[in-house]
Amino acid sequence: MYRSMGIPKRQDPQIKIVTNRSVLSTTGDSKYLPELAKRLQNTSVSVIKEMMYLGAQEQALGKSIVSLGVGLPFYPAPKHIHDHVKKILDEKPDIDKYTLLIGLPTLRKIVADISRKSLGFPVSIDEILITPGSMAALFYSLLALVNPGDEVILPSPYFSSNAEQVSIAEGIVIPVPMIEDKTVGFRLNVPAIKKAISPKTKAIVINNPQNPSGAVYVKEDLKELADILAGTNIYVITDEVYDYLIYDKSECFNIASIQKLWPKVIRCASLSKKYGMMGWRIGYLHTNRDLLMNILKIHDANIVCAPHISQEAAIAALTGPQDIVKHHVEWLAENRDAICKRLDNLPDLFSYVPPKGAYYVFPKYNLNINSIEMAKKLLYEAGVVTVPGIGFGPDGEYHLRMSFGSSVSDINNAFDRIEKLWEKQ
Ligand SMILES: Cc1ncc(COP(=O)(O)O)c(C=O)c1O
């Protein structure tokens, strides 16, 4: 089966094996830890968090810093969620206790119903695990599937934490460059993915809309990819954190809705961004029941259950008014237009593909320094936090990730500073 699909040789020059991601400053020193587990030796704190840390250090020194770094939307969770939680704290006698390992049955039923509606086929409550955010769901998925030396394909540039998760599972990241198309946007390179598949390929992570590129994958590309993956042993792990956040009336097609890929699909979803609930740490995992029962071993050994109060908050979010989500998208669309306008004003410095989803833009810059140097330059000389593209894999070099989740005034403030610095170059 694999052979007929043309297995690439590992020395294929098109495939870059990532063994060590660049880090800025926070890599743990192992001087006092001679026995540090191997799985951590090739793993870093994500470059996104590192830039947050460096920005906070500057602020602590009294410097004025504006951040396009971390992927936080500016809006809080809607009031009705807070009100529900206050009521539950007063009225639910067991709120301080653990829930069932797998999550509150009411919440799992709500998630199963939502999943059935969005995928278009039946979803059983037994296929749903409530997790502390989608990050946990992604990590559980990779820990459950990957043996040392197994390969995981990440369309590249990729979400940095996925690479760290693969590393901790002692797997190998296989970055497959996306096509940076100025008109269509970042696109999956399906023939290159096909070529990257080997007998060791365990999974591919499809993050759509994508962090860091703002890509919304083309439906035909996803269908073509599904044709290649169906019938193989490769799991499709979908990261659906930004599935609600699409601009210009584009369509976000979920590859998990292609039924022939099941049961080898794991969906990782989250309420973090959609409802402004990042700190509540709540999301869910959807997969076949047999795998889910095994994933429970990791969940049990890790956290026992997602926070009970956050599960209650999730019930309020998913069953309450949904208009607010539409407003969140409208507000972020204004931010997207604002950042694109400012990037357009600097054509000699930046070239970029307008994002179609999520709240990230991934411009290439026109300076002959690497992306860590560039991000540090903007931080230390302009007081602007961005994230160096190399943190998102080798194909991210010479780019910066800019988040436009904050506010139009932050975006303008950051670009006033960048323009001033650029004038001096
Ligand atoms: C692509 C992607 N996946 C997962 C996550 C983690 O989300 P959660 O808060 O649900 O753990 C993020 C957060 O920024 C993200 O950008």
Ligand as a Chemical Component Dictionary entry (heavy atoms), coordinates in Angstrom:
data_LIG
# 
_chem_comp.id                   LIG 
_chem_comp.type                 NON-POLYMER 
_chem_comp.pdbx_formal_charge   0 
_chem_comp.three_letter_code    LIG 
# 
loop_
_chem_comp_atom.comp_id 
_chem_comp_atom.atom_id 
_chem_comp_atom.alt_atom_id 
_chem_comp_atom.type_symbol 
_chem_comp_atom.charge 
_chem_comp_atom.model_Cartn_x 
_chem_comp_atom.model_Cartn_y 
_chem_comp_atom.model_Cartn_z 
_chem_comp_atom.pdbx_ordinal 
LIG C1 C1 C 0 -3.294 26.368 16.796 1  
LIG C2 C2 C 0 -3.549 26.306 18.243 2  
LIG N1 N1 N 0 -3.854 25.127 18.804 3  
LIG C3 C3 C 0 -4.076 25.014 20.119 4  
LIG C4 C4 C 0 -3.994 26.099 20.948 5  
LIG C5 C5 C 0 -4.238 25.914 22.406 6  
LIG O1 O1 O 0 -5.547 26.263 22.734 7  
LIG P1 P1 P 0 -6.199 25.896 24.136 8  
LIG O2 O2 O 0 -6.302 27.176 24.890 9  
LIG O3 O3 O 0 -7.533 25.325 23.790 10 
LIG O4 O4 O 0 -5.347 24.902 24.819 11 
LIG C6 C6 C 0 -3.655 27.354 20.425 12 
LIG C7 C7 C 0 -3.505 28.513 21.294 13 
LIG O5 O5 O 0 -3.040 29.563 20.923 14 
LIG C8 C8 C 0 -3.436 27.455 19.035 15 
LIG O6 O6 O 0 -3.113 28.628 18.462 16 
# 
loop_
_chem_comp_bond.comp_id 
_chem_comp_bond.atom_id_1 
_chem_comp_bond.atom_id_2 
_chem_comp_bond.value_order 
_chem_comp_bond.pdbx_ordinal 
LIG C1 C2 SING 1  
LIG C2 N1 SING 2  
LIG C2 C8 DOUB 3  
LIG N1 C3 DOUB 4  
LIG C3 C4 SING 5  
LIG C4 C5 SING 6  
LIG C4 C6 DOUB 7  
LIG C5 O1 SING 8  
LIG O1 P1 SING 9  
LIG P1 O2 DOUB 10 
LIG P1 O3 SING 11 
LIG P1 O4 SING 12 
LIG C6 C7 SING 13 
LIG C6 C8 SING 14 
LIG C7 O5 DOUB 15 
LIG C8 O6 SING 16 
# 
